[in-house]
């Protein structure tokens, strides 16, 4: 009996000591300082941390087709690295929405079409930051294109035909052809048999190439890009009319953006062409380099708008 009682006592003591050891270990773990996740992160991971508000850059207008988005992604990553601050790309399906995001300060900067820049500056103080140079100049054109086999020789020959605009706010894809028709005392609705919006210059070019429409107004930069990258598609179209030069789609910033951040972003854009990584990105975008924005470069667009309003026409 005594032996069994002693064995039972030893068992209770063993269980008590075991429980004590577990409790001490737990206390020690609680007291041990937590390792910072930030310390384990790479510098790039720390930049992307959700605790840091990113610089949001909008893709309102690209001077390459949508397939060229990869280069804009690379440019944003390049800017992020140079800025030492996370950058987030924001894409939208139309120019009006991008202007709204800039006005409401939901994005900080954007690549926008020349027409929306002129409107945004006048309406809510959108600020011009930089302009790309293509073939040494900060300009582009509106191309009126038709299928390669079209008998049309001038704009007048498209009367009653199906025509594609890109975006209601596009300079090259809507304003310019509207202005040219107004000079002929015509409107798109009365002159063409049918008008469609494609919301993409590359989509308009493809529609012409495939014979889905009889003509379209497109950004010369995107047509030239496709002519180089996809000559088979461009060969199915023909340039019927080449407009006068207009200010190229620029890089803009929202009103009220921190002055130091704005200055740093401009500096980075101006220096992209100074290193090999930057030059390769620009080459893919078919851009020579960026230069500081010059608002007077967009006066010809303002002139078209004023003339149309004077004639009682909707720009």
Number of C-alpha atoms within 10 A of each C-alpha: 6 7 8 9 10 11 12 12 12 12 12 12 12 12 12 11 12 11 12 12 12 11 12 11 12 12 11 11 11 10 9 9 8 8 8 8 8 11 9 10 12 10 13 13 12 17 19 17 14 10 8 11 13 18 19 18 22 25 22 23 26 21 27 24 18 15 8 16 15 13 18 20 15 17 19 19 16 19 21 21 15 14 16 12 16 22 21 17 17 16 14 13 13 18 21 16 13 24 24 14 18 24 20 12 16 15 23 23 30 27 22 25 26 25 26 22 26 21 17 21 18 11 10 15 17 22 22 21 23 24 26 25 18 18 11 10 16 24 22 22 21 26 25 25 27 29 26 17 11 16 10 18 12 10 17 12 11 19 15 16 15 17 27 30 26 25 22 18 20 26 30 29 30 23 23 26 24 24 21 16 16 18 13 12 11 15 17 20 11 12 19 19 13 16 19 14 17 18 18 23 31 21 17 28 30 19 21 25 24 14 17 14 21 22 31 31 30 30 27 24 24 23 27 16 20 19 15 12 11 12 13 12 17 22 13 17 24 19 20 19 17 13 15 12 16 21 23 26 27 28 28 27 25 26 18 12 15 10 9 9 13 17 12 14 19 19 17 18 23 17 14 22 19 12 9 10 13 19 17 15 20 21 13 15 21 21 21 18 23 24 19 16 18 14 16 10 16 19 13 14 22 14 11 18 21 14 16 18 12 10 12 9 16 13 18
